Amino acid sequence: MSTITQVREIVWMNLRSIPQRWGASLVVVIGIAGVVGVLVAMLSMAQGFSKTLKATGALDRVIVLRGGANAEISSFLDRAATTLIRQDPAAARAGDGLPLASAELLVVTEVPRKGQNTGANVSLRGVEIKGVSMRPELRIVEGRLFKPGLRELIVGRGAQRQFDGLQVGEKLRFRGSSWDIVGVFESGDAHESELWADVETTQASFFRSTFSSVLVQLRSADAFAGIKRRLTADPQLNVDVQRERDYFSAQSQNFTNQIGVVTGIVTVIMAIGALFGALNTMYSAVSARTAEIGTLRALGFGRLPVVASVMAESLLLSLAGGVLGAAIAYGLFNGYSVSTLGQGFTQVAFNFAVTPALVLRGLSWALAIGFIGGLAPALHAARMPVTAALRSV
């Protein structure tokens, strides 16, 4: 009988006997399901957060901040600077011949969470009307757009899901003044976590004379290098120029890295526990099959088929645990809506995203645990003296 035939026969014989050891086998399956479930769930949080921010912006729009500022919340531009930025020749022109640019102000306000009395920091973005039309991905889905000069707000759908009092027709109070919610918008990106209002009204209400940023629509995406060179070299300005999408992508990096570190630590700790469970289960399986292994060896089966049979059982149980864990993570968390603090210490609403890549990563961990946990018992089974194994018959 060839080695391949021996491997096939002994592996099939061993797999058919798994139901006889189902209790011990469940230890491996459940342990690895826990590892993979936690791994995929935590990484799906980072994936969803990163996906939301990376979907924000366009390559043919640039955001201009004060030099050295790493976020809009810490950036301050005076009116003279915003005027110079608008005049750059790379800026596209509207039908009225004026530059397509929006000076914007980002401030932090507080809105109560759903079902809680405590509030959470939420971004209020003051924009020019052109700032709305420059973002074709933004669409009003309830009510209407705010009117310049009035204390009116439109709220993002993500913010509306996470916080109380953000329905059309309700009022919010900021700095002693009352604001009317007149509309709800969707954009499919990080802006859905914000409240939007007229920039001049926002400045007056929050006692600000400066702006946080200027959003500029480029004539084409290729004009970026030119506008960046001119604005950063202008002695009258002290600014940083970034593509809008690159800016928001960078905002997700710290959070993604932190989640990655925490996930790695938790996963390794749980994986060690699952590994010991796999080792114990596979050693028990080998012990229960001692007589069977001795008989097969006496009939001429080699050591390789014995190793293959034990490894096949370990990998199969691990794969089953991995699939179960990934399925649980997908069922419980994929699309689950939450909010967390972003770069500007304000809440960013996003959905967990369980992607195929994360599932494959989880299954890889499961198979790695199964391989390591099954290797030592498999080698022990293969090295078992035939005479000693037959004595247990």
Secondary structure as GFF3:
##gff-version 3
##sequence-region A 1 393
A	DSSP	alpha_helix	3	16	.	.	.	ID=ss1
A	DSSP	three_ten_helix	18	21	.	.	.	ID=ss2
A	DSSP	alpha_helix	22	54	.	.	.	ID=ss3
A	DSSP	beta_strand	61	66	.	.	.	ID=ss4
A	DSSP	three_ten_helix	72	74	.	.	.	ID=ss5
A	DSSP	alpha_helix	79	86	.	.	.	ID=ss6
A	DSSP	beta_strand	101	112	.	.	.	ID=ss7
A	DSSP	beta_strand	119	127	.	.	.	ID=ss8
A	DSSP	alpha_helix	129	133	.	.	.	ID=ss9
A	DSSP	beta_strand	139	143	.	.	.	ID=ss10
A	DSSP	beta_strand	152	156	.	.	.	ID=ss11
A	DSSP	alpha_helix	157	162	.	.	.	ID=ss12
A	DSSP	beta_strand	171	174	.	.	.	ID=ss13
A	DSSP	beta_strand	177	186	.	.	.	ID=ss14
A	DSSP	three_ten_helix	190	193	.	.	.	ID=ss15
A	DSSP	beta_strand	195	198	.	.	.	ID=ss16
A	DSSP	alpha_helix	199	205	.	.	.	ID=ss17
A	DSSP	beta_strand	213	217	.	.	.	ID=ss18
A	DSSP	three_ten_helix	221	223	.	.	.	ID=ss19
A	DSSP	alpha_helix	224	233	.	.	.	ID=ss20
A	DSSP	beta_strand	239	243	.	.	.	ID=ss21
A	DSSP	alpha_helix	244	251	.	.	.	ID=ss22
A	DSSP	alpha_helix	253	288	.	.	.	ID=ss23
A	DSSP	alpha_helix	290	298	.	.	.	ID=ss24
A	DSSP	alpha_helix	303	333	.	.	.	ID=ss25
A	DSSP	beta_strand	337	341	.	.	.	ID=ss26
A	DSSP	beta_strand	347	351	.	.	.	ID=ss27
A	DSSP	alpha_helix	356	383	.	.	.	ID=ss28
A	DSSP	alpha_helix	386	391	.	.	.	ID=ss29
###
